[in-house]
């Protein structure tokens, strides 16, 4: 898929130099960056789902709150 981006000329010039120095291209850098975001978000989503599953299977239960804020901060 093709997209169009508006990037400051100075930023683009700097990124082109960076890409050339690293044997890459601006397109490849953007593709890798966006792919990294998508991968992280997918992993986070899967981790959250797994936590929900595990919490549902847990025998642990939350008891009643028998303390006050002042109790927690008493010195």
PLY file of the C-alpha trace (Angstrom):
ply
format ascii 1.0
element vertex 75
property float x
property float y
property float z
element edge 74
property int vertex1
property int vertex2
end_header
0.00 0.00 0.00
1.28 3.48 -0.75
0.88 6.45 1.57
1.88 10.09 1.30
3.58 11.84 4.21
4.42 15.46 4.80
7.83 15.74 6.44
9.91 18.79 7.24
12.72 19.16 4.66
15.43 19.27 7.30
14.12 16.12 8.94
13.88 14.33 5.60
17.41 15.38 4.63
18.77 14.09 7.94
16.86 10.81 7.64
18.06 10.30 4.06
21.65 10.68 5.24
21.02 8.31 8.14
19.43 5.74 5.83
22.31 5.95 3.36
24.87 5.55 6.13
23.05 2.44 7.32
22.52 0.91 3.88
18.80 1.53 3.98
16.20 3.88 2.57
13.67 6.25 4.09
10.93 3.94 2.88
12.52 0.93 4.59
13.01 2.87 7.83
9.37 3.99 7.86
8.20 0.46 7.03
10.31 -1.01 9.87
9.11 1.63 12.32
5.43 1.10 11.50
5.88 -2.67 11.53
7.46 -2.42 14.98
4.50 -0.47 16.30
2.06 -3.02 14.88
4.05 -5.91 16.37
4.25 -4.31 19.81
0.55 -3.50 19.81
-0.27 -7.07 18.81
1.91 -8.44 21.61
0.35 -6.06 24.14
-3.14 -7.06 23.04
-2.30 -10.76 23.31
-0.71 -10.24 26.74
-3.81 -8.42 28.01
-6.04 -11.19 26.74
-3.84 -13.80 28.41
-3.97 -11.89 31.71
-7.78 -11.84 31.48
-7.82 -15.59 30.84
-5.50 -16.32 33.75
-7.36 -14.04 36.15
-10.58 -15.89 35.30
-8.92 -19.22 36.12
-7.36 -18.00 39.36
-8.71 -19.22 42.66
-7.58 -16.01 44.35
-10.33 -13.70 45.48
-10.27 -10.13 46.68
-11.51 -9.75 50.22
-13.28 -6.82 51.77
-11.37 -3.64 52.43
-10.90 -3.33 56.16
-8.38 -0.51 56.17
-8.50 3.21 55.62
-6.18 5.51 53.77
-4.99 6.83 57.13
-4.13 3.27 58.24
-1.91 2.86 55.18
-0.10 6.12 55.80
0.20 5.87 59.60
3.75 6.33 60.76
0 1
1 2
2 3
3 4
4 5
5 6
6 7
7 8
8 9
9 10
10 11
11 12
12 13
13 14
14 15
15 16
16 17
17 18
18 19
19 20
20 21
21 22
22 23
23 24
24 25
25 26
26 27
27 28
28 29
29 30
30 31
31 32
32 33
33 34
34 35
35 36
36 37
37 38
38 39
39 40
40 41
41 42
42 43
43 44
44 45
45 46
46 47
47 48
48 49
49 50
50 51
51 52
52 53
53 54
54 55
55 56
56 57
57 58
58 59
59 60
60 61
61 62
62 63
63 64
64 65
65 66
66 67
67 68
68 69
69 70
70 71
71 72
72 73
73 74
